[in-house]
Amino acid sequence: MAEETPKTALETTTTHEEAVVHVEEEVKVTDVTLADKNNNTEAEADAEEVTEAGTEGEAEKKKHVEEGGEKIADSDSFKEESTKVSDLSEAEKKGLQELKQLIQEALNKHEFSSLAVNLPKEEEKPETLAADANKEQVSEAVADVETKTEDKEHVSESVADDVATEKGEKKEEDQPAKIEEAAPIVKETYEPEKPTKTDEKEEEEALEVKETKVEIATVDEDGAKTVEAIEETIVAVSSSTSTVQESSTKEEESSAKEEEASAKEEEASAKEETSKDETSASSPPLLPPEEVSIWGIPLLSDERSDVILLKFLRARDFKVKEAFTMIKNTIKWRNEFGIDELLEQENLVDDDLEKVVYMHGFDKEGHPVCYNIYGEFQNKEVYKKTFSDEEKREKFLRWRIQFLERSIRKLDFTPGGISTLVQVNDLKNSPGPGKWELRQATKQALQLLQDNYPEFVAKQVFINVPWWYLAVNRMISPFLTQRTKSKFVFAGPSKSAETLLRYIAPEQLPVKYGGLSKDGEFGITDTVTEITVKPASKHNVEFPVTENCQLSWELRVIGWDISYGAEFVPSTEGSYTVIIQKDRKVTSSEEPVIYNSYKIGEPGKVVLTIDNQSSKKKKLLYRLKTIPNSSSE
């Protein structure tokens, strides 16, 4: 049965730790190119060694015998945290509950919906326009106040003239000026005079005239009290003009008071209605909480939500407010980037890029494996079509994010499920840090990934690592957290296959990387047996058969450089042994996988012989399949 190879691609590094490692490539040019040539030999030897963190705590230091180089110290193994709430510590449970409360409050207030509104590119312009409008309003208000003040001054002059006329005095043209000049003196030196023998009415009128002068003085010195002063003056003068008008005035006042009371009632009623309207406007009718999802999973109301929230919490060391801010920023970015629309788009880039990033199989713990092949960019045509200008780089970025989104949605976010993946980064023939366009695209992608895709990588495996990459890793290693370093695995060219097989089963690992996974009769469900062949020793593999059948098998030896033979040995005495494959020397340059089949007509066994005459141990991988003759014919 032919094996199905998934073609969906996943983005590379998605956490802060991964971003640091890839950015190292961007800053290492000067240090690498100026390195002492005498150190190159040692560095190249280092590239043949493996720096690995095993899933079962394999931190044992090894030395590459052939290359003679000194191996980088292994980091402690990273153990992926549980996604089950019951497995969390009390502090972690408390942090998760606090985050859920913050999210619920935000959903009730529809805060996430407001993030979808795009702000103006230049935020200063609205503020400037508002400020200009305010200035115009202030100018108009000032002009109104000045106009009203002038009108009130005219009223004051008119009142003074009326008082003088009623008392039989002649109005002089310069009287207002004299009053203004005398007013300050009156204000400072005025003292109540002793009552005279004049008529009480004349005394009241005289006192009220003096009060008018005092009030005008107050008006002149304190413009803010202009309205009150004039109103009091008018009332005082009008009440003392004539006793004949007192009765009518009282009636008018009574009528005015009634009208005023009625007006106040109407005003109070209007204010009450206005207050109700304002209250209803400021407090709109309650809406049901909004629903917000990330990667097809709601932020709350789903058991899978806890798994998503834990990713953000762990990315921020369980600092609840920081995790909440990260979630809000992620939702805002997803709205601005148009993730939902991006998922529906097709043919963003040419098919050539399918070889750059693709998904294939699973690791031994069930994580999907993503392969990132940097050597594909050595093709000048592919490189030009991908990175030659800003538009192409933007298109490439959107394609990578699209692949990432589609692949993430295939993960299992139920508590205890597999919600992370393994990244395999093949640096063979990588363009290196000298390619400015590639560095720019990588930098931009990494920034988005570390900000918006937290804790999606279980392990980062770097294979075919060049010497300069390990040199830079040594320099930046002291600045990385232990959590970050524990996810990294580095392997030079001679150890790449062996390193990958440590984490990925042979039936899941592509042939080009040392496994047996390929299109053909065998598939990923056909398990592979692994055997270590000691140096200078011979190993036989036997397949007993008791019925007529078609027996097929395939095998490979990592690094080959051995002799291989196959034969069928019948169980019946006197029967002859059948040579299926004569012993022959197999080198590493030949076909990586050997496939054989033999039609068996009697009981017996098939024997495969692996003769390792080298001084190195060899890893043998093989599997077989039998098909009854009746079905095969």
C-alpha positions, 0 to 999 in steps of 0.5 A: 500500500502506497504511503500518503505524504501530507503536503500541508506546510507548517510555519517554522519557529513559533515561540520566543525561544525559536525566534532567538535562534533564527535571529542568530543567523542574521547577526552572525555574518561579521563574526563568522567571516572574520573568524580565525582560519586556524579555528575553522578546522575545529569548528568543522569538526564540531559540525559533525557532532550532535548536541541533543536533548533526549525526550527521556533525559538523555543529556549524556555527553558524547565525543565524535571519534572520527572527527576528533572535535569537542562536542557542545555540552548537551542541554537538559531535556525539555519535558512538555507540560500537561494540558490537563487542569487537574495536573496544574499546580495551585498557583497555575490553576489560580492564574488560569481562573484569573485569566478566564475572569478577565476574558469574560469581563472583556467579552461582556463589554465587547472589548474584542469587537472594538479591536477590529476597528482600524485606527487612522494611520496618523493618530495625531490628525484627529487630535489636532482637528479636535484641538482646532475646533476647540480653539474656534469654539473658545474664540467664539465664546470669548467674543460673545462674552465681550459683546455681552459685557459691552451690552451690559455696560450700555444698560448700566449707563442707561439705568443711570440716566433714567435715575437722574431723569426721575429725580429731575436732574439734567443729564450731562453728556459726560456723566457716565465718565464722571461716574466711572471716575468717581466709582473707585473713590466711592467704593473705597471711602463710602461709609453709611451717612447718618439719617437726615430730616428729609422725607423718608421716600427721598432718603430711600431714593438717595440711598438707592442712588448711592447703591447704584454707584457702588454696584457700578464700581463693582462692575468696573473692577470685577467684570465677572460680576457684571450681570449680578451687579446690573440686575441688582441695580435695575431692581433697586431703581425700579422699586424706588421710581414711584410709589404709584407703580408699587401695586401694579409692580407687585401684581406683575411680580406676582404674575411673573412669579407664577409664570416663573414657577410654571417655567421652573416646573416645565424646566424641571420636567424637561431636565428630568426627561433629558436626564432619562434620555442621557441615562438611556444613551449612556447605558445602552441596553445590555447585549449578550457577551460576544463570542471570540475564537482563535484557531476555531476554538472559543476563548471560553465555554469549551474544554479546549479553551483551557489548552489555548489559554495555558499556551498564552500563560506559559508564554508569559510565565503565568503573569496573568495581565501580560497573558491577557494583553498578549491575547488581546494583541493577538486578536487585534493582529488576526483581525488586521491581517485578515486570517479568516479571509487568508484561509480561503485563498488559494495559489498564493505562491508557486508550487516550487515552495511546496518543497520548502516547507511541508508536513510529513508523519509524526514523532514517537510521541505523536507530534506532527512533524514539519520540515523546513528545507532551507537549501531549496533557496539555493535555486536562484530562480526560486529565490528571485521569485520569492524574495526579490521585492517587498511585494513578493516577500509579503506574499511569501509571508502570507503563504507561510502564515496560511500554512501554519493556520491550516495545520494548527487547526488539525491539532488536538486541543482537547486536554491531554491531546497533542497540541504542539509539533516538532520542527525539523530544520534542514540547513544543508546548502542553506544560503546563510546570513549573506542573503539580505532578502531572506534575512528580512523575510525571516525576521518579519515572520519570526516577529509575528510568530513569537507574538501571536503563536505561543507554545506551539513547538515541542522540539526544534531539531536542526540537522546538517548544521554548518560549522558557523551555526554551531559557533554562533550558538556557542556565543548566544547560549549564555543568553538563552533560558534553560527552557529555550535551550532544552527544546533545541537539538543540533546535529552535523551532517554525519549524525543527522539521520541518527539524531532524527531516528532518536525522535522519529520512527523509521516508518515515519521518517522520509528516506532522504533523512534516514528513514523508510517512509516513501511511496511504494508497497510499504506504508507508515502502518508497516512497522520497522525493526531497528538493530545495531550491528557492532563493528567488525561483526556479521548479523543475520535476520531470519524470516520464517515462513510456513505457507506458500506466499509472496514475501517482500522486504526492504532494508537500509543501513545508515551510512551503509559501507557493509556487505549484504546478501539474502537467501532462502533456506527450505525446511525440508531435508535435502532441499537446496538453498536458494540465493536471492541476493549474492553478497555484495558491497553496498556503499553510501552512494547507492540507493539508500533503501534496498527492496527485495521480494521472493515467491515461496512455495514450501516452508522455510526461512529467508535469511538476510546477512549484514556484514559490518567490517568497518570500525563503526557500529551500524544501524540496520532498519528493515521490515517485511510483508507477506501476501498469500499466493492465492491473493497475489496471483 
